[in-house]
């Protein structure tokens, strides 16, 4: 179970990479106007070929929208600092090591994310960045609490978060950090936050 949870959090991190990488191209893949878009391998510059070398044999058979997205990613790669490149490589390796069913779930979550209103996307991104800024112990505590919740409790927590103002969400996170070790008593404490 612990491995599965770790993999689940990796999928969340990799989903962030998908925001940057090629998944956005899926909308263009079915677009007839982009049917002739996307250069052939022989039309790429030497630097583009170097960066995309692992796709050489399959490049010309990739959907045009995917090729365009990969070219944009290669351009972004060139603009990254060494630290950013190292992080991106690590995330890509994590993605490659995921089983196909987990990759598919990540793609589905990404598509659901793209369908959300911009304000909800912004809220989720902010929450993700706040989570990433937490100390590892606090992140592990939140993961454990989430694992211990029933599906109904999880849905109530999600709905409460959606309904809360940013100030209420911040106050709730602060109280969660103070309430370490309280276990199941968390629901009662959280209920008192909603006024």
C-alpha positions in Angstrom: 0.0 0.0 0.0 2.8 2.4 0.8 4.4 1.9 -2.6 1.1 2.5 -4.3 0.6 5.7 -2.4 4.1 6.9 -3.3 3.4 6.1 -6.9 0.1 8.1 -6.6 1.9 11.1 -5.4 4.5 10.7 -8.2 1.6 10.7 -10.6 0.5 14.0 -9.2 4.0 15.4 -9.7 4.2 14.1 -13.2 0.8 15.5 -14.0 2.4 18.9 -13.4 5.0 17.9 -16.0 2.2 17.0 -18.4 1.0 20.5 -18.1 4.3 21.6 -19.6 4.9 18.7 -22.0 2.9 17.3 -24.8 -0.5 16.4 -23.5 -2.0 19.8 -24.5 -1.5 18.6 -28.1 -4.3 16.0 -27.8 -6.9 18.7 -28.6 -5.1 19.5 -31.9 -4.6 15.8 -32.9 -8.2 15.5 -34.1 -8.3 18.9 -35.7 -8.4 18.6 -39.5 -6.8 22.1 -39.9 -3.6 20.8 -38.3 -3.5 17.6 -40.4 -0.5 18.9 -42.4 1.1 20.7 -39.5 4.3 19.5 -37.8 7.6 19.2 -39.5 9.1 15.9 -40.7 12.2 14.7 -38.9 14.4 15.8 -41.8 13.1 19.4 -41.5 14.2 19.7 -37.8 17.4 21.6 -37.0 20.4 19.7 -35.8 19.7 21.0 -32.2 16.1 19.9 -32.3 17.1 16.5 -33.6 19.6 16.2 -30.8 17.0 17.1 -28.1 14.3 14.8 -29.6 16.7 12.0 -30.7 14.8 9.3 -28.8 11.8 9.9 -31.1 13.8 9.7 -34.4 12.3 6.4 -35.6 8.8 7.3 -34.7 8.8 11.1 -35.3 7.1 11.1 -38.7 4.3 8.8 -37.5 3.4 10.9 -34.5 0.3 13.0 -34.7 1.1 16.5 -35.9 -0.2 18.1 -32.7 2.1 15.9 -30.7 5.1 16.8 -32.8 4.3 20.5 -32.4 4.0 20.1 -28.6 7.2 18.2 -28.4 9.0 21.0 -30.4 7.6 23.6 -28.0 8.9 21.5 -25.1 12.3 21.2 -26.7 12.4 25.0 -27.1 11.5 25.4 -23.4 14.2 22.9 -22.5 16.8 25.1 -24.1 15.6 28.0 -21.9 15.8 26.0 -18.7 18.5 26.4 -16.0 20.5 23.2 -15.2 18.5 22.8 -12.0 15.2 23.0 -14.0 16.5 20.5 -16.5 17.5 18.1 -13.8 14.0 18.3 -12.2 12.4 17.8 -15.6 14.6 14.8 -16.4 13.7 13.2 -13.0 10.0 13.7 -13.6 10.2 12.3 -17.1 12.0 9.2 -15.8 9.3 8.8 -13.2 6.7 9.1 -15.9 8.5 6.5 -18.0 8.6 4.1 -15.1 4.9 4.3 -14.4 2.8 1.4 -15.4 0.5 2.1 -18.4 -2.6 2.1 -16.3 -1.2 4.8 -14.0 -0.1 6.9 -17.0 -3.7 6.6 -18.3 -5.2 7.7 -15.0 -2.8 10.7 -14.9 -3.9 11.7 -18.5 -7.5 11.4 -17.5 -6.9 13.6 -14.4 -5.1 16.1 -16.6 -8.1 16.2 -19.0 -10.5 16.7 -16.1 -8.3 19.5 -14.8 -8.4 21.2 -18.2 -12.2 21.1 -18.2 -12.4 23.0 -14.9 -13.1 26.7 -14.9 -9.9 28.9 -14.8 -10.6 30.0 -11.2 -10.7 26.3 -10.0 -7.5 25.5 -12.0 -5.8 28.5 -10.3 -7.0 27.3 -6.8 -5.7 23.8 -7.4 -2.4 25.0 -8.7 -2.0 27.2 -5.6 -2.9 24.3 -3.4 -0.3 22.1 -5.1 2.4 24.7 -4.7 1.5 25.1 -1.0 1.7 21.4 -0.6 5.1 21.3 -2.3 6.3 23.9 0.1 5.4 21.9 3.2 8.0 20.0 5.2 8.1 16.3 4.2 6.7 15.3 7.6 3.7 17.5 7.1 3.1 16.2 3.6 3.3 12.6 4.9 0.8 13.4 7.7 -1.6 14.8 5.1 -1.2 11.7 2.9 -1.8 9.4 5.9 -4.9 11.4 6.9 -6.2 11.2 3.3 -5.6 7.4 3.2 -7.5 7.0 6.4 -10.6 8.8 5.1 -13.6 7.0 3.6 -14.6 8.0 0.1 -17.5 10.0 1.7 -15.1 11.8 4.0 -12.9 12.6 1.1 -15.7 14.0 -1.0 -16.9 16.1 2.0 -13.3 17.5 2.4 -13.1 18.3 -1.3 -16.4 20.1 -1.3 -15.6 22.0 1.9 -12.3 23.1 0.2 -14.2 24.2 -2.9 -16.7 26.2 -0.9 -14.2 27.8 1.4 -12.6 31.2 0.9 -8.8 31.4 0.5 -8.6 32.7 4.0 -10.7 29.8 5.4 -8.5 27.3 3.5 -5.3 28.8 4.9 -6.8 28.8 8.5 -7.8 25.2 8.1 -4.3 24.2 6.9 -2.7 26.0 9.9 -5.0 24.2 12.3 -4.2 20.9 10.6 -0.5 21.5 11.2 -1.2 22.2 14.9 -3.4 19.2 15.2 -0.8 16.5 14.7 -1.6 13.2 16.2 -5.3 13.9 16.8 -6.3 11.2 14.4 -10.1 10.9 13.7 -10.9 14.0 15.8 -10.0 16.1 12.8 -13.5 16.1 11.4 -15.0 17.7 14.5 -12.3 20.4 14.5 -12.8 21.1 10.8 -16.6 21.4 11.2 -16.0 24.3 13.7 -14.2 26.3 11.0 -17.2 26.7 8.9 -19.3 29.5 10.3 
